[in-house]
Amino acid sequence: MAIITSKASQLWNPLATAEQLATSRSQQDGVPADLEASIRFAGARLTQAAGILLQLPQETIAQAIVLFTRFWIGVDGGSLCEHGAWDVASASLYMAAKPSLARSPRKIVNVCTYVAQPISAFQDLSRLHDKKSAAEDYYVSEGTYESARKRMLDAEARILRVLGFQTHVALPYALCINYLQALNVFSNPSAGSQLTKRAFAHLNTALLSPQLLYVTHQPCTLATAAIYLAAREVAVKLPNEEWWEVFDTNREELGFLVVGLMSMEGFATEEKAKWDGREIPWTVEALEKELDRRILAGSGE
Amino acid sequence: MPSSNYSTKKRVADRYKVVGFISSGTYGRVYKAHAKQGPDRKIYARDGREIQAVAIKKFKPDKEGEVQYTGISQSAIREMALCTELAHINVISLVEIILEAKCIFMVFEYAEHDLLQIIHHHAQIQPQGSRIPAPMVRSIMHQLLTGLVYLHEDWVIHRDLKPANIMVTSQGSVKIGDLGLARLFYKPLHSLFSGDKVVVTIWYRAPELLLGSRHYTPAIDLWAVGCIFAELLALKPIFKGEEAKPEGKKTMSTLAPFQKNQMGQIMLVLGEAKRENWQVSPLLPSMPEYSQYMALRNSSTRFQTGMGLKAWYDDKMKLYQSDPHGTPSAEGFDLLARLLEYDPNKRLNAKQALKHPYFTKAAKPSAAEVTDVSAKLSTTADSGGVLENCFQGLKEKYPSRKVSQDDNDIRTGSLPGTKRGGLPDDSFIGRPAKRMKE
């Protein structure tokens, strides 16, 4: 089969360099790597949950999570010691929705505040639809709103500056459908549908990855890995030859991504246990307290 | 990826000297400027070319109910996402973006002319108006389509192509500008209708848009190119309809009315869109505005037959008879007819249009026509005798774009509701001290 490539920049992303991944501004400012990973993960989950409650399409939510993730990368990125994760997550969502599905600042603030509560921080995302009415009824006070709105809009400007105004995000969802069609999986509609759902679930999971898969791999490789893993899980037979090479993915990359996707469940379980009953440090002040707590507990050494 | 630290602030006034005001729109204003003098003050396009002047597009911050600041302008966010990804000789080049005091400033290369101004210039020459020379029209069309091939291959539909948005530099380079309405189209089954109900200035709006199609394609840009081609030949819009405005208070949810007059103008030239000629999905009868269209069709036989595009074209060609540069030829008509095809699936795409005999069979310009030794023909394969510089061999000098000196205050304070001075997104005051690892 011929290699399917496209030089169209709209289908490609700027990726993080090894240097940018080596350390971050937050770590330079004294935030331990594990705490940074926890806050990034929680921020991505908050964005996903808020996006669902705001009835935004998954592509818009995914774009917001990628912008949120990009913001913290490298020594030129944002620091958790200067920017609260809640501010950046809400601003990313606000900005991603703005071009075609704009939501009012009031709606974004209400929903993001609701989702950031300890009671909902680690709830099952797939059951969020049950909470829709509770989220709609949730309404922060005028004073809280004004303060949150100001922080969110300041964060929007910061994100743009830090990202060099590059807000374009290429996503793997459309490619995933195209690849599945090319692999002829829809000849059996039931299996094809099952495989598609599973592959999309993996693509959504990859957004939350501590390995930052969306900023280290191109959409074509993410789509390929999601299909490969999903096919194994739902026992759909794919071509015997190395079909992934047709989609610009080599065996090594495929292996890395599959392992990364499979490790997500364990990581999420650990995070849930780690923060059970405790509040995520969404603000700069809360982060300071968490760092002080760690020092006192002797784990900051 | 984060590439530059936000502590290195850039201010418009430090980098550019504004020389005048160009135009304004719903998004904000556009100013002409030069780089301020200094050793490191040269301006470069994304492809490395040095730029002498820039157009600074200043976006107003968004307001909620015209009262409360709601962040970076929606149109700025849209345009930034696209323009930072694009770099082509026939697409206007983004130089940089500056965020200052809640306003986004997008700095583009400046072009001295636009097609609307060139058309007006020719139309005003009496008694009959002087034709735009055929080789110049061919060069403009070739460059415009080359830029469009690039955009469409990059999954971008422009959605607002019209003469005013096609820039021309003093070196005769044609550039597609104003991507404020442009959209990506690679997402399958994703209706492009959702974000904004109406696109493309009405005279250049494709019939599928007029008929209410939601899943439109890059073919809408090719219809606009056909309209621009016709306008370059006739010096006036081919389908000059009157826009029907929505009744009552205009809101985002207001459905755009059927543009009866505009559809009528198209039918007066092309005749009716026959069902059997529209063989793709969605079929003509399934279009949202089909019943309105049929009512219009049945209201007069003139709408059913039309004068015919050939008759329209031949009428315009009479004015080219005495032109020493020759006429746009029969190939010109064929290209026009294939661009102004009712059915979007039968309409030529940009790549096919570039391979049309109108370009490939173009005669090489004679020595008399090419006065400049450095005259270059387009380097595109199969481009025949198409000039790379659309002004090549012209004695005529076009007036530069009008730049007003009256309103050249680009300061952020010049917009209502925007305070000047050190706003939070403008400077970093009191950055918390770094916490060192214990």
Boltz contact constraints between the chains, C-beta under 6 A:
constraints:
  - contact:
      token1: [A, 8]
      token2: [B, 153]
      max_distance: 6.0
  - contact:
      token1: [A, 8]
      token2: [B, 154]
      max_distance: 6.0
  - contact:
      token1: [A, 8]
      token2: [B, 155]
      max_distance: 6.0
  - contact:
      token1: [A, 9]
      token2: [B, 85]
      max_distance: 6.0
  - contact:
      token1: [A, 10]
      token2: [B, 154]
      max_distance: 6.0
  - contact:
      token1: [A, 10]
      token2: [B, 155]
      max_distance: 6.0
  - contact:
      token1: [A, 10]
      token2: [B, 184]
      max_distance: 6.0
  - contact:
      token1: [A, 14]
      token2: [B, 1]
      max_distance: 6.0
  - contact:
      token1: [A, 16]
      token2: [B, 1]
      max_distance: 6.0
  - contact:
      token1: [A, 20]
      token2: [B, 1]
      max_distance: 6.0
  - contact:
      token1: [A, 29]
      token2: [B, 434]
      max_distance: 6.0
  - contact:
      token1: [A, 29]
      token2: [B, 435]
      max_distance: 6.0
  - contact:
      token1: [A, 30]
      token2: [B, 435]
      max_distance: 6.0
  - contact:
      token1: [A, 30]
      token2: [B, 436]
      max_distance: 6.0
  - contact:
      token1: [A, 30]
      token2: [B, 437]
      max_distance: 6.0
  - contact:
      token1: [A, 73]
      token2: [B, 1]
      max_distance: 6.0
  - contact:
      token1: [A, 73]
      token2: [B, 2]
      max_distance: 6.0
  - contact:
      token1: [A, 74]
      token2: [B, 2]
      max_distance: 6.0
  - contact:
      token1: [A, 76]
      token2: [B, 2]
      max_distance: 6.0
  - contact:
      token1: [A, 76]
      token2: [B, 5]
      max_distance: 6.0
  - contact:
      token1: [A, 77]
      token2: [B, 2]
      max_distance: 6.0
  - contact:
      token1: [A, 81]
      token2: [B, 432]
      max_distance: 6.0
  - contact:
      token1: [A, 98]
      token2: [B, 74]
      max_distance: 6.0
  - contact:
      token1: [A, 98]
      token2: [B, 77]
      max_distance: 6.0
  - contact:
      token1: [A, 99]
      token2: [B, 77]
      max_distance: 6.0
  - contact:
      token1: [A, 99]
      token2: [B, 78]
      max_distance: 6.0
  - contact:
      token1: [A, 100]
      token2: [B, 194]
      max_distance: 6.0
  - contact:
      token1: [A, 100]
      token2: [B, 195]
      max_distance: 6.0
  - contact:
      token1: [A, 105]
      token2: [B, 70]
      max_distance: 6.0
  - contact:
      token1: [A, 153]
      token2: [B, 71]
      max_distance: 6.0
  - contact:
      token1: [A, 154]
      token2: [B, 424]
      max_distance: 6.0
  - contact:
      token1: [A, 154]
      token2: [B, 425]
      max_distance: 6.0
  - contact:
      token1: [A, 156]
      token2: [B, 71]
      max_distance: 6.0
  - contact:
      token1: [A, 156]
      token2: [B, 72]
      max_distance: 6.0
  - contact:
      token1: [A, 157]
      token2: [B, 99]
      max_distance: 6.0
  - contact:
      token1: [A, 157]
      token2: [B, 425]
      max_distance: 6.0
  - contact:
      token1: [A, 160]
      token2: [B, 99]
      max_distance: 6.0
  - contact:
      token1: [A, 161]
      token2: [B, 6]
      max_distance: 6.0
  - contact:
      token1: [A, 162]
      token2: [B, 2]
      max_distance: 6.0
  - contact:
      token1: [A, 162]
      token2: [B, 6]
      max_distance: 6.0
  - contact:
      token1: [A, 164]
      token2: [B, 3]
      max_distance: 6.0
  - contact:
      token1: [A, 164]
      token2: [B, 4]
      max_distance: 6.0
  - contact:
      token1: [A, 165]
      token2: [B, 80]
      max_distance: 6.0
  - contact:
      token1: [A, 165]
      token2: [B, 84]
      max_distance: 6.0
  - contact:
      token1: [A, 165]
      token2: [B, 97]
      max_distance: 6.0
  - contact:
      token1: [A, 166]
      token2: [B, 84]
      max_distance: 6.0
  - contact:
      token1: [A, 167]
      token2: [B, 81]
      max_distance: 6.0
  - contact:
      token1: [A, 168]
      token2: [B, 81]
      max_distance: 6.0
  - contact:
      token1: [A, 168]
      token2: [B, 85]
      max_distance: 6.0
  - contact:
      token1: [A, 174]
      token2: [B, 186]
      max_distance: 6.0
  - contact:
      token1: [A, 174]
      token2: [B, 187]
      max_distance: 6.0
  - contact:
      token1: [A, 174]
      token2: [B, 188]
      max_distance: 6.0
  - contact:
      token1: [A, 177]
      token2: [B, 188]
      max_distance: 6.0
  - contact:
      token1: [A, 295]
      token2: [B, 438]
      max_distance: 6.0
  - contact:
      token1: [A, 300]
      token2: [B, 438]
      max_distance: 6.0
